[in-house]
């Protein structure tokens, strides 16, 4: 028994739906992981700044120094303009 063009169309449609659902799940997972990463980075920087009385001045220096090193390795997401102290 050979599959009909109609049954092939249904199978391809089902597979497309599976692929699209998987892509959506991956995007959601990546977004959640990136949000958690940025939260952890912010927490780490804030923990460092809590140790200094001149946190604002040191914070600007720290963010600049960190972003210069990370941007070259990990891209524009870690550019200084994307960081808020």
C-alpha positions, 0 to 999 in steps of 0.5 A: 500500500503506497501513501497517497499525496493527501497522507504525505501532506498530512505527515509533512504538516504534522512534522512542520508543527513539531518543528515549529513547536520545538523552535518555540520551546528552544527560544523560550528556554534560551530567553529564560537562560539569558535572563537568569544569566544577566540577573546573576551577572548583576547580582555578582557586580552588586555584591562586589559594589556592596563592599565599597563606600564609593560604590558609584565611582567604583561601579562605573570603573568596574562596569567599564573594565568588565564590559571591555573584557567580556564584549571582545569575548562574548559580543555586544550583549556585554557592551558597557552601554547595556550595563546599568549600575 
